[in-house]
Amino acid sequence: MAQLQVELVAVEEKVWSGTADFVVARTTEGELGVLPGHAPLLGQLKEPSQVRIKHDGIESVYEVSGGFLSVTGEGVTILAESCEFADEKR
């Protein structure tokens, strides 16, 4: 199965980096699910919001505040003003 290259970056640090099956983020336009092959886009993250990253059979959840989500042919980059790990589910 194809995977996404994902970077989750806060102002002060890289929070998470790796390959993932999918990413879900809430933007000002609504909740957005990103799978491999998704069309390129740029979205503003809703405040406050969550970003969920499904990888290695685990779903990691992060609380984010402010920022942007960028989807390109290379993967997904999430730039957040602040980001904290919230939960992990199998």
N, C-alpha and C positions, 0 to 999 in steps of 0.2 A: 504494500500500500504506500502511495506517495505521502510524503510528510512536508510540513512547513518548517522553515527556519524562523525561529521566533526570538526576538530581543525585547525584554521588558526593562526599561531604563527609567530611574527616577533622577531628579536633579543631582543628587549627590553620589549615586552608585548604580551599577548594573545589577538589577534585582534577579533576573532569570534570563538564561540564554540556552538555546538548544533546539532540538527538533521536536515537533508536536504533531498530533493527529488533527487537532482543530483548536481554534481560539474563539471565545465568545467575549464580547465587550459591549457595554452600553454607551451609545453615542447620543448626541443631542437629537439625532433623527430616529432613535430607537435601538433595540438590541440587535446586534449584528453577529452572525456566526460566520467564521472564515474557515474554509476547507482548502486543501491544495488545489491550485488552478483558479482561485477566485479572481475576479476582475480587479484591476488596480483601483484604489480609492484612497481618499484622505478624509478622516472623520474626527470631529472634536469629541472628546470624552465628556460624558455628563458628569456633573459634580453633585454629591459623591457617587461613586460607581464601583463596580466590580469587574475584574478581568479574570476569566477562567481559561486555564490552559490544560488540555488533555494530552498527556504524554506518558508513555511506558505503563499504560493501564491505570494511571493515577490522574485525578483532576485536581490541579492546584488552583486555589482561589486567592486573589489579591484584592485588597481594598485600595482604590486609587482616587486621587483628587486632582482634577484638572489635567490637561494635556491633550495629546493627539494619538490617533491610530493611523498607521500608514501600511497599506497592502500593496506590494509590488510583485513582479515576477520572481524575485529572490526570496520573498517571505513577508513576515509581519514584524513591524517595529512599533512598539508602544512607548511613547515618551510621556511620562507623568510628572506632575509637579511634586507629588508625594505618593508613596506606595508602601503598603505593609502586607506581609503574609497574613492571610485570614484562616485558611482551612485546607485540608487535603483529604480527598475521598478516593476510595478504590472502586 
